[in-house]
């Protein structure tokens, strides 16, 4: 399914680099001088050049080609996690967009491998990156561009793609042992919501669920959520302490972000809203991020010491 196809006007906008342009390998020296929290590369040639320089991209996106020809150089880009997606030239598919969101949620060396063409993958890379990261992509005739995920560049992506946002989106969880699955859900909320309310289980609610005192307090879990959202440059959010499934969702909101496992709670909330004569919330479903073997990245498994925050076995 096509997520985005640029118009002729869009193509003209995309021709203009939205960052600093460097010839040949000059961008390597620039990368070494600057202090970035995360290096994201889009393209086989820039990924190859960066790895050969001794630097390591945190997230790299390749399609096995450069300048429309098969990329002949050997690229040693072994990754901890790889996401594959089909993406024909001149568009962004739904599959490729989600692969970029997944890759952006991880805190390990990650590869998004595109079958087709990765030229437009710089757009989701910028949107989902923290503001203190850098996105590097190649210009076939001019070297490479270092693009920072600034508010201006993120707004450019949203406007170009015509991304629609709910005026008031609500999402809830325990956010215990804050992990990449949590980051993936929050990235989805960030993509789809203007104002975001994050429901966070109280210590008492989480204690009842676990049958023991939580290792991470409410304040610690709240701070993890806040830090991640602020890192993206998003300031329009509130934290709501939860002592049940409802939180503020009965009285407020326009959209409720749920997983397949929590969709039933969304229906209960809407039934309560109906009883009070309020309009139903739109239920937006997001699949949970999975491990290499297809299981869900889980705070429970992290607590047991069986996986790390990226879903990798310990």
Protein Blocks (a to p, Z undefined) as FASTA:
>chain_A
ZZbdcdfklmmmmmpccbdddehjlmmmmmmmpccfbdcdedjklmmmmmmnopacfbdc
dehiaehiacfbdcdfbdfbdcdddddehiacfklmmmmmmmmmpccddddddehjfklm
mmmmmmmpcfkbccddddfknopadddfbfklmmmmmmmnopacdfbdcdddekpaiafk
lmmmmmmmmmmpcbdcdddddfklmmmmnopacfbdfklmmmmmmmmmmmnopabbcddd
dfbjklmmlmgcjbdcddfklmmmmmmmmmmmmmnopacdddddddddddfkopacdfkl
mmnopacfkopaZZ
